[in-house]
Amino acid sequence: MLISWKGSLIKSVAIAFINGLITLILLLIAPLGLAAVIGNTIMITLSSFTVSIVFDFITIWLLKSPNNNFFDVPYDQRIDQIRQKKSSEIQRQNNEDR
């Protein structure tokens, strides 16, 4: 999964626009003043945009991580690694017992 800055920006703007539009529709139904409706819509749009950008930065940071994490390795390889560690520990314990 590769995320470009341009793709991230377009996705974030689309998310913010859709959330703002939904909020505007819902708030226009409620008996609020126009200033409250516009203010809430703008705040939700900006917060949606900010949250989306922050999560994209976290995703990019995780994708660029030089270390392989436990979940980056396929399940079969993890089982083999666990078996190898257990067998090496058993061998070490046998050597210590001698």
Secondary structure, 3 states (H helix, E strand, C coil): CCCCHHHHHHHHHHHHHHHHHHHHHHHHHCCCCHHHHHHHHHHHHHHHHHHHHHHHHHHHHHHCCCCCCHHHCCHHHHHHHHHHHHHHHHHHHHHHHC
